[in-house]
Amino acid sequence: MYEQYAVIFDVDGVLIDSGQIHYESWKKLANEIGVAFSKQYFEKTFGKQGIPTLKKIVSKNVSDKQLHEWVELKEVYYREMIKDNLTALSGVIPLIKELKENSFKLAVATSGPPKNTTLLLKTLNINHFFD
Protein backbone atom coordinates (compact mmCIF):
# COMPACT_ATOMS: atom_id res chain seq x y z
CA MET A 1 0.00 0.00 0.00
CA TYR A 2 1.33 3.40 -1.01
CA GLU A 3 1.02 6.14 1.58
CA GLN A 4 1.19 9.79 0.70
CA TYR A 5 1.15 12.68 3.14
CA ALA A 6 0.43 16.36 2.76
CA VAL A 7 0.79 19.44 4.91
CA ILE A 8 -1.35 22.53 4.42
CA PHE A 9 0.07 25.77 5.78
CA ASP A 10 -1.93 28.83 6.73
CA VAL A 11 -0.13 32.05 5.87
CA ASP A 12 -0.52 34.47 8.77
CA GLY A 13 0.81 33.17 12.03
CA VAL A 14 2.27 30.04 10.43
CA LEU A 15 4.47 31.07 7.48
CA ILE A 16 4.74 34.78 8.28
CA ASP A 17 3.61 37.42 10.72
CA SER A 18 2.33 40.14 8.44
CA GLY A 19 0.15 41.93 10.97
CA GLN A 20 2.27 45.07 11.10
CA ILE A 21 2.46 45.26 7.30
CA HIS A 22 -1.33 44.88 7.04
CA TYR A 23 -1.76 47.60 9.66
CA GLU A 24 0.59 49.96 7.81
CA SER A 25 -1.19 49.36 4.50
CA TRP A 26 -4.60 50.00 6.10
CA LYS A 27 -3.23 53.12 7.81
CA LYS A 28 -1.84 54.43 4.50
CA LEU A 29 -5.22 53.93 2.82
CA ALA A 30 -7.08 55.54 5.73
CA ASN A 31 -4.82 58.60 5.63
CA GLU A 32 -5.30 58.87 1.88
CA ILE A 33 -9.10 58.75 2.05
CA GLY A 34 -9.31 60.87 5.20
CA VAL A 35 -10.70 58.45 7.78
CA ALA A 36 -9.46 57.46 11.22
CA PHE A 37 -7.93 54.00 11.56
CA SER A 38 -6.60 53.08 15.00
CA LYS A 39 -4.36 50.21 16.01
CA GLN A 40 -7.17 49.04 18.32
CA TYR A 41 -9.65 48.89 15.41
CA PHE A 42 -7.10 47.04 13.31
CA GLU A 43 -6.52 44.44 16.04
CA LYS A 44 -10.28 43.95 16.36
CA THR A 45 -10.75 43.44 12.61
CA PHE A 46 -7.48 41.77 11.55
CA GLY A 47 -8.15 38.67 9.48
CA LYS A 48 -11.62 39.78 8.44
CA GLN A 49 -12.63 40.72 4.92
CA GLY A 50 -11.73 44.21 3.72
CA ILE A 51 -15.16 45.51 2.66
CA PRO A 52 -16.87 45.03 6.06
CA THR A 53 -13.78 46.44 7.80
CA LEU A 54 -13.87 49.56 5.66
CA LYS A 55 -17.67 50.00 5.73
CA LYS A 56 -17.58 50.62 9.47
CA ILE A 57 -15.22 53.60 9.22
CA VAL A 58 -16.35 55.43 6.07
CA SER A 59 -19.44 57.44 5.20
CA LYS A 60 -22.58 55.43 4.53
CA ASN A 61 -22.83 57.25 1.18
CA VAL A 62 -19.79 55.47 -0.27
CA SER A 63 -20.69 53.11 -3.11
CA ASP A 64 -19.80 49.43 -3.15
CA LYS A 65 -17.70 50.11 -6.24
CA GLN A 66 -15.66 52.70 -4.33
CA LEU A 67 -15.25 50.35 -1.36
CA HIS A 68 -13.93 47.62 -3.68
CA GLU A 69 -11.49 50.08 -5.28
CA TRP A 70 -10.20 51.18 -1.88
CA VAL A 71 -9.77 47.61 -0.64
CA GLU A 72 -7.85 46.74 -3.81
CA LEU A 73 -5.68 49.84 -3.29
CA LYS A 74 -4.98 48.68 0.27
CA GLU A 75 -3.86 45.33 -1.16
CA VAL A 76 -1.60 47.12 -3.66
CA TYR A 77 0.00 48.96 -0.72
CA TYR A 78 0.38 45.66 1.15
CA ARG A 79 2.09 44.00 -1.83
CA GLU A 80 4.46 46.96 -2.19
CA MET A 81 5.36 46.76 1.50
CA ILE A 82 5.96 43.00 1.66
CA LYS A 83 8.56 43.19 -1.09
CA ASP A 84 10.94 44.88 1.36
CA ASN A 85 9.70 43.80 4.79
CA LEU A 86 8.90 40.11 4.65
CA THR A 87 10.58 37.33 6.61
CA ALA A 88 9.40 33.82 7.36
CA LEU A 89 8.66 32.89 10.94
CA SER A 90 11.50 31.12 12.70
CA GLY A 91 11.94 27.50 11.66
CA VAL A 92 9.42 27.58 8.83
CA ILE A 93 11.81 27.33 5.88
CA PRO A 94 13.86 24.44 7.33
CA LEU A 95 10.59 22.63 8.11
CA ILE A 96 9.31 23.13 4.55
CA LYS A 97 12.59 21.85 3.11
CA GLU A 98 12.57 18.80 5.37
CA LEU A 99 8.98 17.95 4.54
CA LYS A 100 9.66 18.25 0.82
CA GLU A 101 12.81 16.12 1.09
CA ASN A 102 10.62 13.46 2.68
CA SER A 103 8.11 13.52 -0.20
CA PHE A 104 5.33 15.43 1.53
CA LYS A 105 2.93 17.35 -0.70
CA LEU A 106 2.74 20.98 0.45
CA ALA A 107 -0.05 23.51 0.02
CA VAL A 108 -1.08 26.92 1.31
CA ALA A 109 -4.56 27.84 2.53
CA THR A 110 -5.47 31.46 3.19
CA SER A 111 -8.38 33.86 3.01
CA GLY A 112 -6.05 36.47 1.50
CA PRO A 113 -5.99 37.43 -2.17
CA PRO A 114 -4.15 34.95 -4.43
CA LYS A 115 -1.89 37.78 -5.70
CA ASN A 116 -0.66 38.34 -2.14
CA THR A 117 0.02 34.64 -1.56
CA THR A 118 1.89 34.23 -4.84
CA LEU A 119 4.03 37.29 -4.12
CA LEU A 120 4.89 36.30 -0.57
CA LEU A 121 5.87 32.75 -1.57
CA LYS A 122 8.11 34.17 -4.31
CA THR A 123 9.54 36.84 -2.00
CA LEU A 124 10.47 34.17 0.55
CA ASN A 125 11.81 32.02 -2.31
CA ILE A 126 9.70 29.05 -1.23
CA ASN A 127 7.12 28.96 -4.04
CA HIS A 128 8.83 25.99 -5.72
CA PHE A 129 8.23 23.79 -2.66
CA PHE A 130 4.43 23.97 -2.95
CA ASP A 131 2.39 21.63 -5.13
N, C-alpha and C positions, 0 to 999 in steps of 0.2 A: 504494500500500500504506500502510495506517494503522499507525503505530507507537505503542505505548503503553508507558510505563515506570512502574515502581513501586520504592519503597524501603521496606524493612522494618527498623524500628528495634528493637533490644533495649532494655530499660529500664535496668538497672543497668550503669553504665560507659559508656553511650552517651547516653541522655537525662539521667540523673541519677546522682549518687553517693549512694546511700542507705545505705551500709554502716554509718555511725555510728548512724543512726536505727534500723536493724535491730538493731544491737548493744544500744542502749539499751532497745528494746522486749523483747528476750530477757532482758536483765539485770533489768528490772522484773518480768517473769514469774518468773524464777528466784528473786528475792528474795521474791516473794509466796508461792511454793510451797515455799520453804525448801531450795533446792538451789544448789550452787556453779555459777557460769557465768563462766569466765574469758575475757578478751580473746583469749588464745591458742586456746582451744577454739572461740570464735566464728570466728576467722580460718580455722581448719581446716575448719569446717563451713559457712561462708557460701556461699549459693547452693544448698545441698542442701535437701531436703524437711524440713519441721518435725518430723514424727513420728519418723523415725530419729534426728534431732539430739537430740530430747528423751529418747528411749528410753535413750540412753547415759548420761544423767546423773540419772535418777530410779530409784526402787525398781523392781525387777522385778515387784512385786505390783500395779503401777498398771495399771488396765484400759485397753483401747484406747479406750473411750468417754471416759475421763478424759483420756487423751493428746490426743484430738481436741479436747476442750473447751479444754484449755490452749493448744494451738496456735492455735485460733480466738481465744482471749483475747489471745495475743501479737499476732495480726494486728489486733485491735481497738486495742491500744496503739500499734502501728505507724501505723495510719490516723489516730489522734489526734495523734501526733507530727508526721506529714508536713504536717498542715494549717498548722503554724506554722514549720516548718523546711525547707521544700523549695525548692530552686533548680535550674534547669536547668544542665547543664554548659555551659561557655563555648562560644559559637558555635552551639549547637544550635537555638535559636529562629530566628535569622536563616536558618540552613540550611533549616529546615522551611518557613519562609515563601517562600524562593526556590524550593524544589522545587515547592511548591504553585502558585506564580505561573507556573511553567513546565509546568503540567498533569501533574505526577507524581502517581500514586496513592500514598498513604502508609498504612502499617500498623504496628502494634506487635506484637512477639512476645516473650513472657515466660513463665517458669515460675511466676510469682507469681499470687496470687489475682486474678481479674477485678475484684473490688471495689477492690483496691489500685490496679490500673492505671487504672480509671475515675476514681478520686479524684485520683491524681497528675496525669493529663492535664487534669482540670478545675482543679486547684490551680494548675498552670502556665499555665492559660488557652490550651491548645493542642489541646484535644479536638476542636474544629471543623475542624482541618486533616486529621484522619485519616478514611479511608474505611471 
